[in-house]
Amino acid sequence: MKTKRLVEKDPALKKDDLLVITGAGGFIGGNLALYFKNKGFRRIRAVDKKPLYEWYLKVPGVENLCLDVSHEDNCHRVCEGAVEVYQLAADMGGMGFIERFRVECLRSILINTHMVEAAYQAGVRRYFYSSSACAYNTTLQQDPNVRALKESDAYPAMAERGYGWEKLVSEMFCQEYWIERGLKTLIARFHNVYGPNGTWDGGREKAPAALCRKVIAAIDAGKKSITIWGDGTATRSFMYIDDCVKGIDMIMHCDDLIATPINLGTSELVTVNELLSKIEKIAGVKLKREYDLTAPRGVAGRNSDNTFIRKVLGWEPATPLDKGLAVTYQWIKAQYHNRKKGRRVVE
């Protein structure tokens, strides 16, 4: 039987300690860089393989590197001098992407294996890994009236093919780097993050952004109908981006969560039909619904059991969906009309 590793107390994190965020050109990573900048951190290294003009957020005063961290040499460059690493880089998107491009999703394991090793070799103090609720056993998610998923429901393992298995295996890497090598790893399983400054078109967007865009496009074209993927009965919970970045910070700095996967999501469960109704109310419109039963659908239901996060952190993501959707809708509406006018936008 293995002896539990002693958790040594870290020195206080200083404002000039180097924080590294990979996937920083993406939705969550960009917002995380902004979050830490607003908290007064002066040395933030933001990394993404996309060219800078495709980044969702470019935060002033942040070191921006365009590097592909699926390559080992780049990971060592990225981790050099870092005190904390936030690993959010991955090939991923909404259901339209992860069901059609499973090889792309699986290849993200190269990012995770190279990054955790580079962080270890660089003497990084703490390493955060962004996992996903897609790691949960799919046999528990076959009914829209799903029981909320607790952390132990990942095993026996039957994750979503491609993306989910990549997340589960990468979680194991993080746990073993703590057990065998003493690298303090923290793991959060994200549940459907949404908000402004994120993907809203092009195939990688998730349901809230996709439905906002479709409603905006229907109004603009004078159409009276909208197409929904699936039959509208699938259920999900959706977490607003501000809750997500705050949760990442709290999880990263909680010793009780070292090498321990934890849900990061809301427990406000809605059907896709209910999600659309909320967006219609914001837009002041009512559209006829047409259902595409041939489109990617994912599991029938998924919700976050927040018992553990409330117990450990005394907190949980709590931004009401109506409130977060209102902000998101207005941002996507502005992006849509700016693009129509020929202005450059990030999709």
Helices and strands as residue ranges (DSSP letters): E 19-22, H 27-38, E 44-48, G 52-54, E 63-66, H 72-79, E 84-87, H 95-98, H 102-106, H 108-121, E 126-132, G 133-135, G 138-140, G 151-154, H 163-181, E 184-190, E 193-194, H 207-221, E 225-229, E 235-237, E 239-240, H 241-252, G 255-257, E 262-264, E 269-271, H 272-283, E 288-292, H 307-313, H 321-340
